[in-house]
Amino acid sequence: MTASAHYPSLVDRSVLITGGATGIGATLVERFVEQGARVGFLDIDQAAGSALAARLAAAGAR
């Protein structure tokens, strides 16, 4: 993940992103996680969603 602006107001906030497994949705998921938000995401592409969840978990996301 790349460095971005830090928004302390997002820490421990809950975010739900639809279409979150690929493209812009996946980038949003990653950026909200970087900010410390609790993120849930949905997508019809189950394989891509599982891959994103695994990448986030490997990077330390809970």
PyMOL commands that set and color helices and strands:
alter all, ss='L'
color gray80, all
select helices_A, chain A and resi 8-10+23-34+46-58
alter helices_A, ss='H'
color red, helices_A
select strands_A, chain A and resi 14-18+38-42
alter strands_A, ss='S'
color yellow, strands_A
deselect
rebuild
show_as cartoon
